[in-house]
Structures are given as structure tokens and as C-alpha cells.
Amino acid sequence: MFLYILKSIEHGNYYIGITQDLENRLRKHNRGQVFSTRSRRPWDVIHKEYYNTRSAAFHREKYLKSLKSREALEKIITASSSSPV
């Protein structure tokens, strides 16, 4: 199960979600098949995390959404992109 963060290419907004099939889910976001992201297309995946269970991914999603701070979310994104693979 993936937790993912999308960024609107044109608007700069973030969207946080979870899915089993990240490529398919991104296609749906960019085709306008997801109501909550339709108006801010196109989207790009800027962060992803893999979890073994839906429950673990959901708890991480809930935590990230609770931050309510763009700066805190951007710190997480920046820290993960600078970590060695």
C-alpha cells in the first residue's frame, strides 16, 4: 500500500492519499476522475512511502493531514528527497 503526495503543477496545491496502484491512481487524478482533485490538474507525484498494511498507510495519511501546515509537509518532502536511496 502506498501513501502518496501529489503536487498540482499549475497551482502548487498538495494532495495526500493512499492506494495499492500508484500509477493507475495518478492517471485517474490527471483524467479528472477524482472529484477532489479535478479542478487543479495536472498532478505530479512528489513523494511516496510504501506500507505493508492499509492500516499503517492510513495512520500515516491521517498524521500528515493533521499537520495543517504547508511548511511542515514540505520539510517531510524535502527530508525524504535528500535521504539516500
PDB file with SEQRES, HELIX, SHEET and CRYST1 records, atoms N, CA, C and O in Angstrom:
SEQRES   1 A   85  MET PHE LEU TYR ILE LEU LYS SER ILE GLU HIS GLY ASN          
SEQRES   2 A   85  TYR TYR ILE GLY ILE THR GLN ASP LEU GLU ASN ARG LEU          
SEQRES   3 A   85  ARG LYS HIS ASN ARG GLY GLN VAL PHE SER THR ARG SER          
SEQRES   4 A   85  ARG ARG PRO TRP ASP VAL ILE HIS LYS GLU TYR TYR ASN          
SEQRES   5 A   85  THR ARG SER ALA ALA PHE HIS ARG GLU LYS TYR LEU LYS          
SEQRES   6 A   85  SER LEU LYS SER ARG GLU ALA LEU GLU LYS ILE ILE THR          
SEQRES   7 A   85  ALA SER SER SER SER PRO VAL                                  
HELIX    1 AA1 LEU A   22  ARG A   31  1                                  10    
HELIX    2 AA2 PHE A   35  ARG A   40  5                                   6    
HELIX    3 AA3 ARG A   54  SER A   66  1                                  13    
HELIX    4 AA4 ARG A   70  SER A   82  1                                  13    
SHEET    1 AA1 3 TYR A  14  THR A  19  0                                        
SHEET    2 AA1 3 PHE A   2  SER A   8 -1                                        
SHEET    3 AA1 3 TRP A  43  TYR A  50 -1                                        
CRYST1    1.000    1.000    1.000  90.00  90.00  90.00 P 1           1          
ATOM      1  N   MET A   1       0.856  -1.169   0.000  1.00  0.00           N  
ATOM      2  CA  MET A   1       0.000   0.000   0.000  1.00  0.00           C  
ATOM      3  C   MET A   1       0.904   1.234   0.000  1.00  0.00           C  
ATOM      4  O   MET A   1       1.854   1.320   0.778  1.00  0.00           O  
ATOM      5  N   PHE A   2       0.598   2.173  -0.872  1.00  0.00           N  
ATOM      6  CA  PHE A   2       1.377   3.398  -0.966  1.00  0.00           C  
ATOM      7  C   PHE A   2       0.640   4.571  -0.344  1.00  0.00           C  
ATOM      8  O   PHE A   2      -0.565   4.738  -0.536  1.00  0.00           O  
ATOM      9  N   LEU A   3       1.373   5.375   0.397  1.00  0.00           N  
ATOM     10  CA  LEU A   3       0.932   6.715   0.756  1.00  0.00           C  
ATOM     11  C   LEU A   3       1.616   7.610  -0.263  1.00  0.00           C  
ATOM     12  O   LEU A   3       2.805   7.440  -0.534  1.00  0.00           O  
ATOM     13  N   TYR A   4       0.883   8.563  -0.832  1.00  0.00           N  
ATOM     14  CA  TYR A   4       1.490   9.429  -1.837  1.00  0.00           C  
ATOM     15  C   TYR A   4       1.089  10.879  -1.607  1.00  0.00           C  
ATOM     16  O   TYR A   4       0.037  11.177  -1.040  1.00  0.00           O  
ATOM     17  N   ILE A   5       1.959  11.764  -2.065  1.00  0.00           N  
ATOM     18  CA  ILE A   5       1.671  13.189  -2.043  1.00  0.00           C  
ATOM     19  C   ILE A   5       1.797  13.679  -3.479  1.00  0.00           C  
ATOM     20  O   ILE A   5       2.816  13.476  -4.139  1.00  0.00           O  
ATOM     21  N   LEU A   6       0.739  14.328  -3.943  1.00  0.00           N  
ATOM     22  CA  LEU A   6       0.734  14.929  -5.269  1.00  0.00           C  
ATOM     23  C   LEU A   6       0.900  16.430  -5.130  1.00  0.00           C  
ATOM     24  O   LEU A   6       0.527  17.024  -4.118  1.00  0.00           O  
ATOM     25  N   LYS A   7       1.465  17.026  -6.161  1.00  0.00           N  
ATOM     26  CA  LYS A   7       1.542  18.483  -6.223  1.00  0.00           C  
ATOM     27  C   LYS A   7       0.944  18.918  -7.554  1.00  0.00           C  
ATOM     28  O   LYS A   7       1.282  18.374  -8.605  1.00  0.00           O  
ATOM     29  N   SER A   8       0.053  19.901  -7.499  1.00  0.00           N  
ATOM     30  CA  SER A   8      -0.537  20.445  -8.709  1.00  0.00           C  
ATOM     31  C   SER A   8       0.537  21.225  -9.451  1.00  0.00           C  
ATOM     32  O   SER A   8       1.142  22.144  -8.899  1.00  0.00           O  
ATOM     33  N   ILE A   9       0.768  20.860 -10.687  1.00  0.00           N  
ATOM     34  CA  ILE A   9       1.814  21.502 -11.485  1.00  0.00           C  
ATOM     35  C   ILE A   9       1.503  22.973 -11.718  1.00  0.00           C  
ATOM     36  O   ILE A   9       2.409  23.806 -11.681  1.00  0.00           O  
ATOM     37  N   GLU A  10       0.246  23.305 -11.955  1.00  0.00           N  
ATOM     38  CA  GLU A  10      -0.123  24.693 -12.245  1.00  0.00           C  
ATOM     39  C   GLU A  10      -0.443  25.524 -11.013  1.00  0.00           C  
ATOM     40  O   GLU A  10      -0.206  26.732 -11.005  1.00  0.00           O  
ATOM     41  N   HIS A  11      -0.981  24.891  -9.964  1.00  0.00           N  
ATOM     42  CA  HIS A  11      -1.471  25.653  -8.813  1.00  0.00           C  
ATOM     43  C   HIS A  11      -0.605  25.537  -7.561  1.00  0.00           C  
ATOM     44  O   HIS A  11      -0.686  26.387  -6.674  1.00  0.00           O  
ATOM     45  N   GLY A  12       0.223  24.493  -7.483  1.00  0.00           N  
ATOM     46  CA  GLY A  12       1.101  24.337  -6.324  1.00  0.00           C  
ATOM     47  C   GLY A  12       0.447  23.692  -5.118  1.00  0.00           C  
ATOM     48  O   GLY A  12       1.097  23.550  -4.082  1.00  0.00           O  
ATOM     49  N   ASN A  13      -0.827  23.292  -5.212  1.00  0.00           N  
ATOM     50  CA  ASN A  13      -1.516  22.641  -4.101  1.00  0.00           C  
ATOM     51  C   ASN A  13      -0.992  21.230  -3.903  1.00  0.00           C  
ATOM     52  O   ASN A  13      -0.452  20.617  -4.824  1.00  0.00           O  
ATOM     53  N   TYR A  14      -1.162  20.721  -2.678  1.00  0.00           N  
ATOM     54  CA  TYR A  14      -0.791  19.352  -2.362  1.00  0.00           C  
ATOM     55  C   TYR A  14      -2.037  18.510  -2.151  1.00  0.00           C  
ATOM     56  O   TYR A  14      -3.086  19.019  -1.755  1.00  0.00           O  
ATOM     57  N   TYR A  15      -1.911  17.225  -2.417  1.00  0.00           N  
ATOM     58  CA  TYR A  15      -2.972  16.260  -2.136  1.00  0.00           C  
ATOM     59  C   TYR A  15      -2.304  15.021  -1.565  1.00  0.00           C  
ATOM     60  O   TYR A  15      -1.297  14.554  -2.097  1.00  0.00           O  
ATOM     61  N   ILE A  16      -2.861  14.484  -0.480  1.00  0.00           N  
ATOM     62  CA  ILE A  16      -2.311  13.308   0.186  1.00  0.00           C  
ATOM     63  C   ILE A  16      -3.329  12.185   0.078  1.00  0.00           C  
ATOM     64  O   ILE A  16      -4.512  12.388   0.351  1.00  0.00           O  
ATOM     65  N   GLY A  17      -2.872  10.992  -0.322  1.00  0.00           N  
ATOM     66  CA  GLY A  17      -3.771   9.858  -0.437  1.00  0.00           C  
ATOM     67  C   GLY A  17      -3.043   8.538  -0.276  1.00  0.00           C  
ATOM     68  O   GLY A  17      -1.821   8.502  -0.132  1.00  0.00           O  
ATOM     69  N   ILE A  18      -3.815   7.441  -0.302  1.00  0.00           N  
ATOM     70  CA  ILE A  18      -3.245   6.104  -0.264  1.00  0.00           C  
ATOM     71  C   ILE A  18      -3.864   5.267  -1.368  1.00  0.00           C  
ATOM     72  O   ILE A  18      -5.013   5.482  -1.754  1.00  0.00           O  
ATOM     73  N   THR A  19      -3.098   4.311  -1.871  1.00  0.00           N  
ATOM     74  CA  THR A  19      -3.572   3.437  -2.944  1.00  0.00           C  
ATOM     75  C   THR A  19      -2.697   2.197  -3.037  1.00  0.00           C  
ATOM     76  O   THR A  19      -1.578   2.168  -2.525  1.00  0.00           O  
ATOM     77  N   GLN A  20      -3.226   1.172  -3.698  1.00  0.00           N  
ATOM     78  CA  GLN A  20      -2.416  -0.018  -3.976  1.00  0.00           C  
ATOM     79  C   GLN A  20      -1.706   0.119  -5.318  1.00  0.00           C  
ATOM     80  O   GLN A  20      -0.641  -0.464  -5.523  1.00  0.00           O  
ATOM     81  N   ASP A  21      -2.294   0.888  -6.230  1.00  0.00           N  
ATOM     82  CA  ASP A  21      -1.749   1.023  -7.590  1.00  0.00           C  
ATOM     83  C   ASP A  21      -1.509   2.504  -7.871  1.00  0.00           C  
ATOM     84  O   ASP A  21      -2.409   3.212  -8.322  1.00  0.00           O  
ATOM     85  N   LEU A  22      -0.304   2.959  -7.607  1.00  0.00           N  
ATOM     86  CA  LEU A  22       0.014   4.379  -7.702  1.00  0.00           C  
ATOM     87  C   LEU A  22      -0.093   4.916  -9.130  1.00  0.00           C  
ATOM     88  O   LEU A  22      -0.617   6.011  -9.339  1.00  0.00           O  
ATOM     89  N   GLU A  23       0.395   4.161 -10.110  1.00  0.00           N  
ATOM     90  CA  GLU A  23       0.337   4.631 -11.499  1.00  0.00           C  
ATOM     91  C   GLU A  23      -1.104   4.819 -11.965  1.00  0.00           C  
ATOM     92  O   GLU A  23      -1.431   5.831 -12.585  1.00  0.00           O  
ATOM     93  N   ASN A  24      -1.958   3.854 -11.669  1.00  0.00           N  
ATOM     94  CA  ASN A  24      -3.361   3.948 -12.050  1.00  0.00           C  
ATOM     95  C   ASN A  24      -4.056   5.111 -11.330  1.00  0.00           C  
ATOM     96  O   ASN A  24      -4.852   5.838 -11.924  1.00  0.00           O  
ATOM     97  N   ARG A  25      -3.741   5.268 -10.056  1.00  0.00           N  
ATOM     98  CA  ARG A  25      -4.367   6.344  -9.280  1.00  0.00           C  
ATOM     99  C   ARG A  25      -3.955   7.718  -9.814  1.00  0.00           C  
ATOM    100  O   ARG A  25      -4.786   8.624  -9.883  1.00  0.00           O  
ATOM    101  N   LEU A  26      -2.694   7.882 -10.190  1.00  0.00           N  
ATOM    102  CA  LEU A  26      -2.241   9.150 -10.754  1.00  0.00           C  
ATOM    103  C   LEU A  26      -2.966   9.428 -12.072  1.00  0.00           C  
ATOM    104  O   LEU A  26      -3.357  10.563 -12.343  1.00  0.00           O  
ATOM    105  N   ARG A  27      -3.143   8.387 -12.889  1.00  0.00           N  
ATOM    106  CA  ARG A  27      -3.898   8.556 -14.145  1.00  0.00           C  
ATOM    107  C   ARG A  27      -5.308   9.062 -13.863  1.00  0.00           C  
ATOM    108  O   ARG A  27      -5.800   9.959 -14.548  1.00  0.00           O  
ATOM    109  N   LYS A  28      -5.957   8.485 -12.854  1.00  0.00           N  
ATOM    110  CA  LYS A  28      -7.316   8.909 -12.505  1.00  0.00           C  
ATOM    111  C   LYS A  28      -7.341  10.361 -12.046  1.00  0.00           C  
ATOM    112  O   LYS A  28      -8.238  11.116 -12.419  1.00  0.00           O  
ATOM    113  N   HIS A  29      -6.359  10.754 -11.239  1.00  0.00           N  
ATOM    114  CA  HIS A  29      -6.290  12.155 -10.804  1.00  0.00           C  
ATOM    115  C   HIS A  29      -6.143  13.070 -12.018  1.00  0.00           C  
ATOM    116  O   HIS A  29      -6.835  14.084 -12.112  1.00  0.00           O  
ATOM    117  N   ASN A  30      -5.264  12.731 -12.932  1.00  0.00           N  
ATOM    118  CA  ASN A  30      -4.984  13.595 -14.074  1.00  0.00           C  
ATOM    119  C   ASN A  30      -6.061  13.564 -15.154  1.00  0.00           C  
ATOM    120  O   ASN A  30      -6.129  14.479 -15.975  1.00  0.00           O  
ATOM    121  N   ARG A  31      -6.898  12.540 -15.172  1.00  0.00           N  
ATOM    122  CA  ARG A  31      -8.032  12.486 -16.110  1.00  0.00           C  
ATOM    123  C   ARG A  31      -9.265  13.186 -15.561  1.00  0.00           C  
ATOM    124  O   ARG A  31     -10.262  13.326 -16.269  1.00  0.00           O  
ATOM    125  N   GLY A  32      -9.213  13.627 -14.308  1.00  0.00           N  
ATOM    126  CA  GLY A  32     -10.354  14.298 -13.703  1.00  0.00           C  
ATOM    127  C   GLY A  32     -11.375  13.341 -13.132  1.00  0.00           C  
ATOM    128  O   GLY A  32     -12.523  13.728 -12.916  1.00  0.00           O  
ATOM    129  N   GLN A  33     -10.988  12.097 -12.879  1.00  0.00           N  
ATOM    130  CA  GLN A  33     -11.900  11.088 -12.346  1.00  0.00           C  
ATOM    131  C   GLN A  33     -11.970  11.088 -10.825  1.00  0.00           C  
ATOM    132  O   GLN A  33     -12.716  10.305 -10.236  1.00  0.00           O  
ATOM    133  N   VAL A  34     -11.203  11.957 -10.193  1.00  0.00           N  
ATOM    134  CA  VAL A  34     -11.232  12.095  -8.729  1.00  0.00           C  
ATOM    135  C   VAL A  34     -11.779  13.490  -8.432  1.00  0.00           C  
ATOM    136  O   VAL A  34     -11.131  14.499  -8.712  1.00  0.00           O  
ATOM    137  N   PHE A  35     -12.965  13.528  -7.866  1.00  0.00           N  
ATOM    138  CA  PHE A  35     -13.663  14.799  -7.668  1.00  0.00           C  
ATOM    139  C   PHE A  35     -12.831  15.836  -6.924  1.00  0.00           C  
ATOM    140  O   PHE A  35     -12.791  17.002  -7.317  1.00  0.00           O  
ATOM    141  N   SER A  36     -12.169  15.414  -5.853  1.00  0.00           N  
ATOM    142  CA  SER A  36     -11.466  16.379  -5.007  1.00  0.00           C  
ATOM    143  C   SER A  36     -10.228  16.987  -5.653  1.00  0.00           C  
ATOM    144  O   SER A  36      -9.723  17.993  -5.155  1.00  0.00           O  
ATOM    145  N   THR A  37      -9.721  16.416  -6.737  1.00  0.00           N  
ATOM    146  CA  THR A  37      -8.522  16.963  -7.377  1.00  0.00           C  
ATOM    147  C   THR A  37      -8.780  17.448  -8.801  1.00  0.00           C  
ATOM    148  O   THR A  37      -7.871  17.965  -9.452  1.00  0.00           O  
ATOM    149  N   ARG A  38      -9.987  17.290  -9.282  1.00  0.00           N  
ATOM    150  CA  ARG A  38     -10.327  17.604 -10.673  1.00  0.00           C  
ATOM    151  C   ARG A  38      -9.974  19.025 -11.086  1.00  0.00           C  
ATOM    152  O   ARG A  38      -9.481  19.240 -12.193  1.00  0.00           O  
ATOM    153  N   SER A  39     -10.213  19.981 -10.228  1.00  0.00           N  
ATOM    154  CA  SER A  39     -10.059  21.392 -10.607  1.00  0.00           C  
ATOM    155  C   SER A  39      -8.615  21.898 -10.605  1.00  0.00           C  
ATOM    156  O   SER A  39      -8.349  23.015 -11.049  1.00  0.00           O  
ATOM    157  N   ARG A  40      -7.686  21.083 -10.107  1.00  0.00           N  
ATOM    158  CA  ARG A  40      -6.301  21.567 -10.005  1.00  0.00           C  
ATOM    159  C   ARG A  40      -5.325  20.715 -10.817  1.00  0.00           C  
ATOM    160  O   ARG A  40      -4.137  20.660 -10.500  1.00  0.00           O  
ATOM    161  N   ARG A  41      -5.816  20.060 -11.849  1.00  0.00           N  
ATOM    162  CA  ARG A  41      -4.974  19.234 -12.726  1.00  0.00           C  
ATOM    163  C   ARG A  41      -4.018  20.096 -13.516  1.00  0.00           C  
ATOM    164  O   ARG A  41      -4.299  21.277 -13.720  1.00  0.00           O  
ATOM    165  N   PRO A  42      -2.907  19.562 -13.968  1.00  0.00           N  
ATOM    166  CA  PRO A  42      -2.368  18.217 -13.791  1.00  0.00           C  
ATOM    167  C   PRO A  42      -1.590  18.074 -12.483  1.00  0.00           C  
ATOM    168  O   PRO A  42      -1.197  19.058 -11.856  1.00  0.00           O  
ATOM    169  N   TRP A  43      -1.383  16.823 -12.098  1.00  0.00           N  
ATOM    170  CA  TRP A  43      -0.711  16.474 -10.856  1.00  0.00           C  
ATOM    171  C   TRP A  43       0.570  15.699 -11.132  1.00  0.00           C  
ATOM    172  O   TRP A  43       0.711  15.034 -12.158  1.00  0.00           O  
ATOM    173  N   ASP A  44       1.504  15.802 -10.183  1.00  0.00           N  
ATOM    174  CA  ASP A  44       2.751  15.052 -10.260  1.00  0.00           C  
ATOM    175  C   ASP A  44       3.005  14.435  -8.886  1.00  0.00           C  
ATOM    176  O   ASP A  44       2.790  15.093  -7.869  1.00  0.00           O  
ATOM    177  N   VAL A  45       3.456  13.189  -8.842  1.00  0.00           N  
ATOM    178  CA  VAL A  45       3.800  12.541  -7.572  1.00  0.00           C  
ATOM    179  C   VAL A  45       5.142  13.108  -7.109  1.00  0.00           C  
ATOM    180  O   VAL A  45       6.146  13.005  -7.814  1.00  0.00           O  
ATOM    181  N   ILE A  46       5.146  13.703  -5.926  1.00  0.00           N  
ATOM    182  CA  ILE A  46       6.397  14.271  -5.420  1.00  0.00           C  
ATOM    183  C   ILE A  46       6.944  13.509  -4.215  1.00  0.00           C  
ATOM    184  O   ILE A  46       8.075  13.740  -3.788  1.00  0.00           O  
ATOM    185  N   HIS A  47       6.131  12.597  -3.669  1.00  0.00           N  
ATOM    186  CA  HIS A  47       6.566  11.826  -2.508  1.00  0.00           C  
ATOM    187  C   HIS A  47       5.726  10.562  -2.436  1.00  0.00           C  
ATOM    188  O   HIS A  47       4.523  10.590  -2.695  1.00  0.00           O  
ATOM    189  N   LYS A  48       6.376   9.439  -2.079  1.00  0.00           N  
ATOM    190  CA  LYS A  48       5.638   8.198  -1.855  1.00  0.00           C  
ATOM    191  C   LYS A  48       6.334   7.383  -0.787  1.00  0.00           C  
ATOM    192  O   LYS A  48       7.556   7.429  -0.640  1.00  0.00           O  
ATOM    193  N   GLU A  49       5.536   6.638  -0.045  1.00  0.00           N  
ATOM    194  CA  GLU A  49       6.025   5.757   1.001  1.00  0.00           C  
ATOM    195  C   GLU A  49       5.272   4.443   0.873  1.00  0.00           C  
ATOM    196  O   GLU A  49       4.070   4.444   0.606  1.00  0.00           O  
ATOM    197  N   TYR A  50       5.958   3.328   1.058  1.00  0.00           N  
ATOM    198  CA  TYR A  50       5.309   2.028   0.972  1.00  0.00           C  
ATOM    199  C   TYR A  50       5.047   1.481   2.370  1.00  0.00           C  
ATOM    200  O   TYR A  50       5.902   1.571   3.251  1.00  0.00           O  
ATOM    201  N   TYR A  51       3.856   0.912   2.568  1.00  0.00           N  
ATOM    202  CA  TYR A  51       3.481   0.275   3.834  1.00  0.00           C  
ATOM    203  C   TYR A  51       2.954  -1.122   3.557  1.00  0.00           C  
ATOM    204  O   TYR A  51       2.325  -1.364   2.527  1.00  0.00           O  
ATOM    205  N   ASN A  52       3.210  -2.035   4.473  1.00  0.00           N  
ATOM    206  CA  ASN A  52       2.760  -3.419   4.306  1.00  0.00           C  
ATOM    207  C   ASN A  52       1.263  -3.586   4.491  1.00  0.00           C  
ATOM    208  O   ASN A  52       0.670  -4.523   3.957  1.00  0.00           O  
ATOM    209  N   THR A  53       0.648  -2.681   5.247  1.00  0.00           N  
ATOM    210  CA  THR A  53      -0.792  -2.794   5.502  1.00  0.00           C  
ATOM    211  C   THR A  53      -1.512  -1.489   5.200  1.00  0.00           C  
ATOM    212  O   THR A  53      -0.931  -0.406   5.262  1.00  0.00           O  
ATOM    213  N   ARG A  54      -2.782  -1.619   4.875  1.00  0.00           N  
ATOM    214  CA  ARG A  54      -3.623  -0.450   4.639  1.00  0.00           C  
ATOM    215  C   ARG A  54      -3.733   0.390   5.913  1.00  0.00           C  
ATOM    216  O   ARG A  54      -3.748   1.620   5.858  1.00  0.00           O  
ATOM    217  N   SER A  55      -3.808  -0.278   7.038  1.00  0.00           N  
ATOM    218  CA  SER A  55      -3.934   0.407   8.319  1.00  0.00           C  
ATOM    219  C   SER A  55      -2.728   1.313   8.590  1.00  0.00           C  
ATOM    220  O   SER A  55      -2.889   2.453   9.024  1.00  0.00           O  
ATOM    221  N   ALA A  56      -1.536   0.806   8.334  1.00  0.00           N  
ATOM    222  CA  ALA A  56      -0.325   1.609   8.556  1.00  0.00           C  
ATOM    223  C   ALA A  56      -0.300   2.814   7.621  1.00  0.00           C  
ATOM    224  O   ALA A  56       0.042   3.920   8.041  1.00  0.00           O  
ATOM    225  N   ALA A  57      -0.662   2.607   6.356  1.00  0.00           N  
ATOM    226  CA  ALA A  57      -0.694   3.713   5.397  1.00  0.00           C  
ATOM    227  C   ALA A  57      -1.743   4.745   5.802  1.00  0.00           C  
ATOM    228  O   ALA A  57      -1.510   5.949   5.700  1.00  0.00           O  
ATOM    229  N   PHE A  58      -2.898   4.267   6.259  1.00  0.00           N  
ATOM    230  CA  PHE A  58      -3.967   5.166   6.682  1.00  0.00           C  
ATOM    231  C   PHE A  58      -3.544   6.019   7.875  1.00  0.00           C  
ATOM    232  O   PHE A  58      -3.847   7.211   7.928  1.00  0.00           O  
ATOM    233  N   HIS A  59      -2.846   5.411   8.828  1.00  0.00           N  
ATOM    234  CA  HIS A  59      -2.394   6.171  10.003  1.00  0.00           C  
ATOM    235  C   HIS A  59      -1.388   7.254   9.609  1.00  0.00           C  
ATOM    236  O   HIS A  59      -1.421   8.359  10.150  1.00  0.00           O  
ATOM    237  N   ARG A  60      -0.505   6.941   8.679  1.00  0.00           N  
ATOM    238  CA  ARG A  60       0.465   7.936   8.202  1.00  0.00           C  
ATOM    239  C   ARG A  60      -0.258   9.058   7.458  1.00  0.00           C  
ATOM    240  O   ARG A  60       0.061  10.233   7.638  1.00  0.00           O  
ATOM    241  N   GLU A  61      -1.240   8.688   6.616  1.00  0.00           N  
ATOM    242  CA  GLU A  61      -2.031   9.690   5.887  1.00  0.00           C  
ATOM    243  C   GLU A  61      -2.742  10.624   6.870  1.00  0.00           C  
ATOM    244  O   GLU A  61      -2.736  11.844   6.703  1.00  0.00           O  
ATOM    245  N   LYS A  62      -3.344  10.039   7.879  1.00  0.00           N  
ATOM    246  CA  LYS A  62      -4.060  10.824   8.885  1.00  0.00           C  
ATOM    247  C   LYS A  62      -3.117  11.794   9.597  1.00  0.00           C  
ATOM    248  O   LYS A  62      -3.468  12.948   9.843  1.00  0.00           O  
ATOM    249  N   TYR A  63      -1.910  11.309   9.925  1.00  0.00           N  
ATOM    250  CA  TYR A  63      -0.925  12.169  10.580  1.00  0.00           C  
ATOM    251  C   TYR A  63      -0.532  13.339   9.675  1.00  0.00           C  
ATOM    252  O   TYR A  63      -0.542  14.492  10.107  1.00  0.00           O  
ATOM    253  N   LEU A  64      -0.187  13.042   8.425  1.00  0.00           N  
ATOM    254  CA  LEU A  64       0.234  14.110   7.509  1.00  0.00           C  
ATOM    255  C   LEU A  64      -0.874  15.135   7.290  1.00  0.00           C  
ATOM    256  O   LEU A  64      -0.606  16.335   7.215  1.00  0.00           O  
ATOM    257  N   LYS A  65      -2.104  14.673   7.188  1.00  0.00           N  
ATOM    258  CA  LYS A  65      -3.223  15.600   7.005  1.00  0.00           C  
ATOM    259  C   LYS A  65      -3.482  16.424   8.263  1.00  0.00           C  
ATOM    260  O   LYS A  65      -4.036  17.521   8.181  1.00  0.00           O  
ATOM    261  N   SER A  66      -3.089  15.908   9.418  1.00  0.00           N  
ATOM    262  CA  SER A  66      -3.305  16.637  10.676  1.00  0.00           C  
ATOM    263  C   SER A  66      -2.314  17.779  10.858  1.00  0.00           C  
ATOM    264  O   SER A  66      -2.537  18.661  11.687  1.00  0.00           O  
ATOM    265  N   LEU A  67      -1.222  17.777  10.095  1.00  0.00           N  
ATOM    266  CA  LEU A  67      -0.199  18.816  10.252  1.00  0.00           C  
ATOM    267  C   LEU A  67      -0.753  20.200   9.963  1.00  0.00           C  
ATOM    268  O   LEU A  67      -0.401  21.165  10.642  1.00  0.00           O  
ATOM    269  N   LYS A  68      -1.608  20.305   8.972  1.00  0.00           N  
ATOM    270  CA  LYS A  68      -2.263  21.576   8.609  1.00  0.00           C  
ATOM    271  C   LYS A  68      -1.263  22.697   8.326  1.00  0.00           C  
ATOM    272  O   LYS A  68      -1.615  23.875   8.375  1.00  0.00           O  
ATOM    273  N   SER A  69      -0.055  22.337   8.039  1.00  0.00           N  
ATOM    274  CA  SER A  69       0.965  23.338   7.779  1.00  0.00           C  
ATOM    275  C   SER A  69       1.724  22.963   6.519  1.00  0.00           C  
ATOM    276  O   SER A  69       2.316  21.887   6.435  1.00  0.00           O  
ATOM    277  N   ARG A  70       1.704  23.836   5.565  1.00  0.00           N  
ATOM    278  CA  ARG A  70       2.422  23.599   4.312  1.00  0.00           C  
ATOM    279  C   ARG A  70       3.921  23.455   4.580  1.00  0.00           C  
ATOM    280  O   ARG A  70       4.590  22.629   3.958  1.00  0.00           O  
ATOM    281  N   GLU A  71       4.442  24.257   5.502  1.00  0.00           N  
ATOM    282  CA  GLU A  71       5.860  24.211   5.814  1.00  0.00           C  
ATOM    283  C   GLU A  71       6.258  22.858   6.412  1.00  0.00           C  
ATOM    284  O   GLU A  71       7.297  22.304   6.052  1.00  0.00           O  
ATOM    285  N   ALA A  72       5.445  22.328   7.314  1.00  0.00           N  
ATOM    286  CA  ALA A  72       5.746  21.035   7.934  1.00  0.00           C  
ATOM    287  C   ALA A  72       5.715  19.928   6.887  1.00  0.00           C  
ATOM    288  O   ALA A  72       6.569  19.042   6.900  1.00  0.00           O  
ATOM    289  N   LEU A  73       4.753  19.967   5.992  1.00  0.00           N  
ATOM    290  CA  LEU A  73       4.655  18.978   4.928  1.00  0.00           C  
ATOM    291  C   LEU A  73       5.849  19.084   3.979  1.00  0.00           C  
ATOM    292  O   LEU A  73       6.401  18.066   3.563  1.00  0.00           O  
ATOM    293  N   GLU A  74       6.244  20.289   3.641  1.00  0.00           N  
ATOM    294  CA  GLU A  74       7.386  20.481   2.744  1.00  0.00           C  
ATOM    295  C   GLU A  74       8.692  20.012   3.386  1.00  0.00           C  
ATOM    296  O   GLU A  74       9.589  19.549   2.682  1.00  0.00           O  
ATOM    297  N   LYS A  75       8.813  20.126   4.721  1.00  0.00           N  
ATOM    298  CA  LYS A  75      10.001  19.610   5.401  1.00  0.00           C  
ATOM    299  C   LYS A  75      10.084  18.088   5.259  1.00  0.00           C  
ATOM    300  O   LYS A  75      11.164  17.541   5.039  1.00  0.00           O  
ATOM    301  N   ILE A  76       8.961  17.419   5.383  1.00  0.00           N  
ATOM    302  CA  ILE A  76       8.926  15.959   5.226  1.00  0.00           C  
ATOM    303  C   ILE A  76       9.315  15.581   3.797  1.00  0.00           C  
ATOM    304  O   ILE A  76      10.090  14.649   3.586  1.00  0.00           O  
ATOM    305  N   ILE A  77       8.780  16.298   2.832  1.00  0.00           N  
ATOM    306  CA  ILE A  77       9.084  16.019   1.416  1.00  0.00           C  
ATOM    307  C   ILE A  77      10.553  16.256   1.149  1.00  0.00           C  
ATOM    308  O   ILE A  77      11.205  15.428   0.511  1.00  0.00           O  
ATOM    309  N   THR A  78      11.088  17.364   1.618  1.00  0.00           N  
ATOM    310  CA  THR A  78      12.496  17.715   1.399  1.00  0.00           C  
ATOM    311  C   THR A  78      13.415  16.707   2.077  1.00  0.00           C  
ATOM    312  O   THR A  78      14.408  16.276   1.491  1.00  0.00           O  
ATOM    313  N   ALA A  79      13.087  16.331   3.304  1.00  0.00           N  
ATOM    314  CA  ALA A  79      13.915  15.367   4.029  1.00  0.00           C  
ATOM    315  C   ALA A  79      13.957  14.026   3.322  1.00  0.00           C  
ATOM    316  O   ALA A  79      15.004  13.381   3.271  1.00  0.00           O  
ATOM    317  N   SER A  80      12.832  13.603   2.781  1.00  0.00           N  
ATOM    318  CA  SER A  80      12.808  12.295   2.106  1.00  0.00           C  
ATOM    319  C   SER A  80      13.534  12.331   0.770  1.00  0.00           C  
ATOM    320  O   SER A  80      14.116  11.329   0.353  1.00  0.00           O  
ATOM    321  N   SER A  81      13.504  13.467   0.099  1.00  0.00           N  
ATOM    322  CA  SER A  81      14.179  13.550  -1.199  1.00  0.00           C  
ATOM    323  C   SER A  81      15.693  13.676  -1.047  1.00  0.00           C  
ATOM    324  O   SER A  81      16.434  13.392  -1.988  1.00  0.00           O  
ATOM    325  N   SER A  82      16.158  14.100   0.127  1.00  0.00           N  
ATOM    326  CA  SER A  82      17.595  14.219   0.335  1.00  0.00           C  
ATOM    327  C   SER A  82      18.190  12.982   1.013  1.00  0.00           C  
ATOM    328  O   SER A  82      19.406  12.884   1.181  1.00  0.00           O  
ATOM    329  N   SER A  83      17.311  12.026   1.404  1.00  0.00           N  
ATOM    330  CA  SER A  83      17.796  10.792   2.016  1.00  0.00           C  
ATOM    331  C   SER A  83      18.371   9.870   0.958  1.00  0.00           C  
ATOM    332  O   SER A  83      17.847   9.798  -0.153  1.00  0.00           O  
ATOM    333  N   PRO A  84      19.438   9.166   1.291  1.00  0.00           N  
ATOM    334  CA  PRO A  84      19.995   8.216   0.312  1.00  0.00           C  
ATOM    335  C   PRO A  84      19.031   7.070   0.057  1.00  0.00           C  
ATOM    336  O   PRO A  84      18.319   6.639   0.964  1.00  0.00           O  
ATOM    337  N   VAL A  85      19.007   6.582  -1.159  1.00  0.00           N  
ATOM    338  CA  VAL A  85      18.078   5.503  -1.544  1.00  0.00           C  
ATOM    339  C   VAL A  85      18.649   4.161  -1.212  1.00  0.00           C  
ATOM    340  O   VAL A  85      18.011   3.139  -1.463  1.00  0.00           O  
TER     341      VAL A  85                                                      
END                                                                             
